[in-house]
Amino acid sequence: MIDWSEIISKIEQVGIVGSPSGDNTASCILHDGMEKVLRDEALVLIDNRNGNKILAVCRKGQGFNEALRYSYYSPGIAYAKTGRWPSSAKEFFVYTLIVIGDITDGVVRQNTLIIAPGSPVYRFNEEVNPVRFLSDKGVKIGYYATGFKTWKVPLNHEYISHHIGVFGITGSGKSYLCRYELIPLLRKVGYDVLIFDWKGDDFARFYKSVISIKDIKLDESTVYRLMIKKFENFGQKYESSLPAHIFLQEIIKSNEWKRATASDTKRKLLEMMKERGEKLTRSDTKAKFEQCLNYVEYVPDEEFNIFLGTRPVSELIDGMLREEHVVVVDQSFGRTDEKLSVFLSFTRYLEKQMEEKKTLNIAVVVDEAPQYCPHNPRGIEEDTTEMISRLAALGRARHLSLVLIAQGMAGEIGINASVRRNLNTLFIGRIHPLDVQEAERFFANSSISSDDLLRLPDGHFYMVGKMNPSPVPILITFEIQKGEEVGSS
């Protein structure tokens, strides 16, 4: 049982509830001088005169002074014009209080009582930690941004497999959040972590188990799709059953075309194609086939390097990932289509395992997510976008978690809507101006404005969604590691 009289004796009253008030929102009229102490996002206790204790967060602070209303001329305006300070007798300060919940019994529940005007409002201190009311679970992340470092924020970790989005402009601290908070959290609850590092800068240099995409053996389907892309579909607008398509599929399945170098591989592939072409009998078909071979010859030798990898995806996931627990796929080598092809090879294998009803306990962290599932996907991006959507649907039951990292949420800077709908927990840092409308949808009833989101300090993120034990978004931050700067990567 909570001893509220003892708790209240340890904390300081900052004001009283103003009028009007409701069950989910109220206003706090601050005691004199408290405007210099209390600030946005502070957690407070409302000792509701209607009989319960309520945890709330301060937002939208405002100051009022009747003597300085500028809609009409007054003595106060006259003072201001001459550089003198008018009377502050009618000056007061107010915060909007957003209710987190009823904490009378020591846990957050929905508040169903009207908050009585005049109810005392108290601010917490280092001695009394209000975050403990949110959850008694042992998994925590960072700390409450306007509190103390001891105010670690608990998470509903059973929703990890419902997928996570991390959003914020360059320099907001997304990579830092993932490296030092989310990935250790995933490991703590038993997930192995597979990271796709698009540029090879944000994760590869921080982990010992790193594999380059040029070392990975692509599956046959991926090899075919990528080759067709490189060969410009043999000059066809749509894929068809040209002999060139059929022969290429046969050769890839034979696995006899690979050689030690890119130039030798290209040479062998052309040789095997020509051998099959010689068996064609119709002259017009043979002429068209020889035109198709030109598209193979035009591809530079070095672009065949992506096909020389020898380490199968199955070996990397079932072996390396299970042994090392955190593995980074360095995507810095190669062109966009090659990077996406490697991603497809990995995710096809994961999808197959889930279709076989296997529980994976794997988290897939995707840096620069709009490269994989953009707002308007084209070509191979359509395949990766569809794959991510399928993984999201299967992953909830099979313990596969997607962690997508992006500068933007929607539109040209964001991720595809079909994917975004599957992200049930979001960490939203300082947003891009193009994301204002999308962000406002998430914070419509929380008194968090787009202006607030455009000005968030580096390393500050609002947590929204299922993993958040609070029914309203809460602001978290992190203790920066020595030698690191938030947003440095």
URUR-V442398 format. One record per residue. N is the residue number from 1. PSI is psi as a letter, one per 30 degrees, with the letter a starting at -180 (999 if undefined). OMEGA is omega in radians with two decimals (NA if undefined). Layout:
N,PSI,OMEGA
N,PSI,OMEGA
This chain:
1,k,-3.13
2,k,3.06
3,j,-3.05
4,e,3.13
5,e,3.11
6,e,-3.14
7,e,-3.11
8,e,3.13
9,f,-3.09
10,f,-3.07
11,l,-2.98
12,k,3.07
13,k,-3.10
14,f,-3.13
15,a,3.09
16,l,-3.14
17,k,3.11
18,a,-3.12
19,k,0.00
20,l,3.11
21,l,-3.13
22,a,3.12
23,f,-3.14
24,f,3.11
25,l,3.07
26,a,3.04
27,l,3.13
28,j,3.03
29,j,-3.01
30,k,2.96
31,l,-3.12
32,k,3.11
33,f,-3.09
34,f,3.07
35,f,3.12
36,f,-3.06
37,e,-3.08
38,k,-3.14
39,l,3.12
40,k,3.09
41,g,3.07
42,k,3.07
43,k,-3.10
44,l,3.06
45,k,3.02
46,j,3.08
47,i,-2.98
48,k,3.13
49,f,3.06
50,g,2.91
51,g,3.13
52,l,3.13
53,k,-3.00
54,k,3.03
55,k,-3.11
56,l,3.12
57,k,-3.12
58,k,3.08
59,l,3.08
60,i,3.06
61,k,3.13
62,k,3.05
63,k,-3.11
64,k,3.03
65,j,-3.09
66,e,-3.11
67,f,-3.07
68,g,3.06
69,k,-3.01
70,g,3.11
71,f,3.08
72,l,-3.11
73,k,-3.12
74,l,3.09
75,e,3.12
76,e,3.09
77,e,3.11
78,e,3.07
79,e,-3.10
80,e,-3.14
81,e,-3.10
82,g,3.09
83,g,3.12
84,l,-3.08
85,k,3.14
86,l,3.14
87,k,3.08
88,g,-3.10
89,e,-3.11
90,g,-3.12
91,k,3.07
92,l,-3.08
93,k,-3.04
94,k,2.95
95,k,2.92
96,k,3.12
97,k,3.07
98,j,-3.05
99,k,2.98
100,e,3.08
101,l,3.06
102,k,-3.12
103,g,-3.10
104,e,-3.10
105,g,3.10
106,f,3.06
107,l,-3.11
108,k,3.02
109,l,3.10
110,k,3.08
111,k,-3.12
112,g,3.13
113,k,3.03
114,k,3.09
115,k,-3.06
116,k,3.00
117,k,-3.11
118,f,3.12
119,k,3.14
120,k,3.10
121,k,-3.07
122,k,3.03
123,k,-3.14
124,l,3.11
125,a,-3.08
126,f,-3.12
127,e,-3.12
128,j,-3.05
129,j,-3.10
130,f,-3.08
131,f,-3.12
132,f,3.11
133,f,-3.05
134,e,-3.11
135,l,3.08
136,g,-3.12
137,l,-3.03
138,f,-3.09
139,k,-3.06
140,l,-3.11
141,k,3.05
142,b,3.02
143,l,-3.09
144,k,-2.88
145,e,-3.11
146,g,3.11
147,b,-3.13
148,l,-3.09
149,f,3.09
150,f,-3.14
151,i,3.12
152,k,-3.04
153,k,3.12
154,l,-3.13
155,l,2.95
156,i,-2.96
157,f,3.10
158,f,3.12
159,g,3.12
160,e,-3.10
161,g,3.03
162,g,2.92
163,l,-2.93
164,k,3.01
165,k,3.10
166,j,-3.01
167,k,3.09
168,l,-3.12
169,l,3.12
170,k,3.13
171,f,-3.11
172,f,3.08
173,g,-3.11
174,e,-3.10
175,e,3.10
176,e,3.11
177,e,-3.10
178,e,-3.07
179,e,-2.98
180,f,3.14
181,e,-3.03
182,e,-3.12
183,e,3.03
184,e,3.09
185,e,3.12
186,e,3.11
187,e,-3.09
188,e,-3.12
189,g,2.95
190,g,3.10
191,k,2.90
192,k,-2.94
193,k,3.09
194,j,-3.02
195,k,3.02
196,j,-3.08
197,j,-3.00
198,e,-3.08
199,f,-3.11
200,g,-3.10
201,e,-2.96
202,f,-3.09
203,e,-3.00
204,e,-3.07
205,f,-3.11
206,f,-3.09
207,k,-3.07
208,f,-3.09
209,j,-3.08
210,k,3.06
211,k,3.12
212,k,-3.13
213,f,-3.14
214,f,3.11
215,f,-3.02
216,k,3.10
217,j,-3.13
218,k,3.08
219,l,-3.02
220,e,-3.13
221,e,3.14
222,e,3.11
223,e,-3.13
224,e,-3.11
225,e,-3.12
226,e,3.10
227,e,3.11
228,e,3.11
229,e,-3.13
230,e,-3.12
231,g,3.11
232,h,3.12
233,h,3.13
234,h,3.08
235,g,-3.13
236,k,3.10
237,e,3.12
238,l,3.12
239,k,-3.12
240,a,-3.13
241,h,3.03
242,l,3.06
243,e,-3.14
244,e,3.10
245,e,-3.10
246,e,-3.13
247,e,-3.12
248,e,3.11
249,e,3.13
250,e,-3.10
251,e,-3.14
252,e,-3.14
253,e,-3.13
254,f,3.13
255,g,-3.14
256,f,-3.04
257,f,-3.08
258,k,3.06
259,a,-3.03
260,f,-3.10
261,l,-3.13
262,e,-3.11
263,e,3.11
264,e,3.12
265,e,3.11
266,e,-3.12
267,e,-3.13
268,e,3.13
269,e,3.11
270,e,-3.14
271,e,-3.12
272,e,3.09
273,e,-3.11
274,e,3.12
275,e,3.13
276,e,-3.14
277,f,-3.14
278,f,-3.12
279,f,3.10
280,k,-3.05
281,e,-3.11
282,k,-3.07
283,e,-3.13
284,e,3.10
285,e,-3.13
286,e,3.14
287,e,3.12
288,e,3.12
289,e,3.13
290,e,3.03
291,e,3.11
292,e,-3.12
293,f,3.11
294,e,-3.13
295,f,3.07
296,e,-3.09
297,f,-3.11
298,f,-3.12
299,k,3.12
300,k,-3.10
301,e,-3.03
302,f,3.14
303,f,3.07
304,f,3.12
305,e,-3.09
306,f,-3.10
307,g,-3.02
308,f,-3.13
309,k,-3.05
310,f,-3.07
311,j,-3.11
312,k,3.11
313,e,-3.14
314,e,3.12
315,e,-3.11
316,e,-3.12
317,e,-3.07
318,f,-3.13
319,d,-3.04
320,e,-3.10
321,e,-3.12
322,f,3.14
323,e,-3.06
324,f,3.07
325,f,3.02
326,j,-3.13
327,k,3.12
328,k,3.00
329,j,-3.12
330,j,-3.07
331,g,-3.05
332,f,3.12
333,k,2.98
334,l,-3.13
335,l,-3.08
336,e,-3.11
337,e,3.13
338,e,3.11
339,e,-3.13
340,e,3.10
341,e,3.08
342,e,3.10
343,e,3.13
344,e,3.11
345,e,3.12
346,e,-3.01
347,f,3.05
348,e,3.13
349,e,3.11
350,e,3.12
351,e,3.13
352,e,3.12
353,e,3.12
354,e,3.09
355,f,3.06
356,g,3.06
357,g,3.12
358,k,3.04
359,k,-2.96
360,e,-2.98
361,h,3.12
362,k,3.00
363,k,3.12
364,j,-3.14
365,k,-3.07
366,j,3.08
367,k,-3.10
368,h,-3.03
369,e,3.12
370,f,3.06
371,f,-3.09
372,e,-3.09
373,i,-3.07
374,l,3.12
375,e,-3.11
376,i,-3.03
377,k,3.10
378,k,3.09
379,b,-3.10
380,f,3.06
381,e,3.09
382,e,3.12
383,e,-3.11
384,e,3.10
385,e,3.12
386,e,3.13
387,e,3.14
388,e,3.10
389,e,3.13
390,e,3.10
391,e,-3.14
392,e,-3.13
393,e,-3.13
394,e,-2.97
395,f,-3.09
396,e,-3.12
397,f,-3.02
398,g,3.08
399,h,2.92
400,k,-3.13
401,k,3.02
402,k,3.04
403,j,-3.07
404,k,-3.09
405,k,-3.09
406,l,3.05
407,e,-3.11
408,l,-3.12
409,e,-3.01
410,l,3.08
411,a,-3.03
412,f,-3.13
413,f,-3.01
414,a,-3.10
415,l,-3.06
416,k,-3.08
417,e,-3.13
418,f,3.09
419,e,-3.08
420,e,-3.14
421,f,-3.11
422,f,3.14
423,j,-3.02
424,f,2.99
425,k,-3.12
426,k,2.95
427,j,-3.01
428,j,3.09
429,a,-3.13
430,k,-2.99
431,l,3.02
432,k,3.12
433,f,3.13
434,f,-3.10
435,g,-3.05
436,e,-3.09
437,e,3.14
438,e,-3.13
439,e,-3.10
440,f,3.09
441,e,-3.12
442,f,-3.01
443,g,-3.02
444,e,-3.06
445,g,-3.03
446,g,-3.12
447,h,3.01
448,j,-3.06
449,l,3.07
450,e,3.07
451,e,3.10
452,e,-3.07
453,e,3.12
454,f,-3.07
455,g,-3.11
456,k,3.07
457,l,3.05
458,k,3.08
459,g,3.08
460,k,-3.11
461,k,2.95
462,k,3.08
463,k,-3.06
464,k,2.99
465,a,-2.92
466,e,-3.12
467,f,3.12
468,j,3.14
469,f,3.08
470,k,3.10
471,f,3.08
472,l,3.13
473,k,3.09
474,l,-3.03
475,k,-3.14
476,l,3.04
477,a,-2.98
478,l,3.02
479,j,-3.06
480,k,3.12
481,l,3.12
482,k,3.12
483,f,3.12
484,l,2.98
485,k,3.09
486,k,3.13
487,g,-3.11
488,f,3.12
489,999,NA
